[in-house]
């Protein structure tokens, strides 16, 4: 009985030691590290992946976000948004330049609380496209502000963007600054070098129990491919040509479905990434409807058709990140669409197209029409418009159907008209009530 208290104290002491040792072992460990890879072209797909990854990391209470970078650059707008996400993250972040952090990639690298570089890596060369002072000024300020927020030399960061900046002993005027790993470490841009991920964690004095690498979902992969300008232009061209072919060659079927799927894939991808809103998709649909009205309801080429074309081109123009890319994309799309339309005419013949645009009946003598060579002088004769005159159309005069042109505006079907003059094969009419 007398040994029981001693044994109890011994058990308690052993348990206490285990708890203390476990606490000390866990004190310097990081339970969860979220790893985000910035590789290939920087685009809205990478922005969406970064946004989702940081949100997940914060929700799960991760202890570190590791952004691994190897990129030649990409689009400025998504790079700035990724930079903002890193700066505003509630979790400590480390940017690890494993290969190259050029152009927009350099901005992302500067955003980390610690910037680590692998041996043989480099950072800088942030040339803007287009190479215009407006873009250079804006991008230069982003680099300076990012460097300042992380306690790094803002002038060195600005020299990566603006070739007019000269820093004695580092970069002469007329050249963009690019630093090797050793140079970045020497000038205070990098915090330290690391041979690999294990070496990085060792120098940060952390021991992660889990490293979670986030990957693109299938939807994100598809949307990332579709939002590349070349693929976007190709899909829009296919969509437009498929709808034209469906309208003029056959009834609603495979071609119409293909057209709507192609266009739907483009606009849904841009909306998913937040590049475009539903307004652009609605604008495109309005443009298509206006063109359809111009072709099938009010044949001719007036304000409805022009408005439709402007709406379609505007909706496509605003999908792209800057003026140069947008103008090039629209020009290529117009060229491809026009070429495709000409090819369709060659393959299927213009008669099938014209048949869909015409009134659907033959203008024969048996149907009451007269050839222009058979027409007598009808000046002063009255008749009734049997089609809208916009301004061309058909009127019936003394039981005969005659092609005419209205004078001074449109005339609705059923209105009484009078022939003003015969000008060769051109017969001009106006409303009788206007006399």
Secondary structure, 3 states (H helix, E strand, C coil): CCCHHHHHHHHHHHHHHHHHHHHHHHHCCCCCEEEEEEEEEECHHHHHHHHHHHHHHHHHCCCEEEEEEEEEEECHHHHHHHHHHHHHCCCCEEEEEEEEEECHHHHHHHCCCEEEECCCCEEECCCCCCCCHHHHHHHHHHHHHHHHHCCCCHHHHHHCCCCCCCECCCECCCCCCEEEHHHHHHCCCCCEECCCHHHHHHHHCCCCCCEEECCCCHHHHHHHHHCCHHHHHHHHHHHHHHHHHHHHHCCCCHHHHHHHHHHHHHHHHHHHCCCCCHHHHHHHHHHHHHHHHHHHHCCCCCHHHHHHHHHHHHHHHCCCCCHHHHHHHHHHHHHHHHHHHHHHHHHHCHHHHHHHHCCCCCCCCCCCECCHHHCCCCCCCEEEECCCECCEEEEEECCEEEEEEECCCCECCCCEEEEEEEECCEEEEEEHHHC
